[in-house]
């Protein structure tokens, strides 16, 4: 399991396919809250489980599944 303390605000979140998913706003109750100002956010905050995180490398959070799959599974509340 990844140490969530390594996940930084404004880090880029990418899928296992290297495609952009979003930008970290902050960690909240076991989920990554993505900024609503990101181009892919549609003006909404989206939440993804920290369980999706495969690795954290500096300012990049890499997920264990492709970006499109993450976007089908993320929540907005």
RADA-V51560 format. One record per helix or strand of 2 or more residues. SS is the DSSP state (h for helix, s for strand). FROM is the first residue (numbers start at 1). LEN is the number of residues. If there is no record, write none. Layout:
ss=SS from=FROM len=LEN
ss=SS from=FROM len=LEN
This chain:
ss=h from=4 len=3
ss=s from=12 len=3
ss=s from=20 len=9
ss=s from=31 len=4
ss=s from=46 len=4
ss=h from=50 len=3
ss=s from=53 len=5
ss=s from=60 len=4
ss=h from=67 len=7
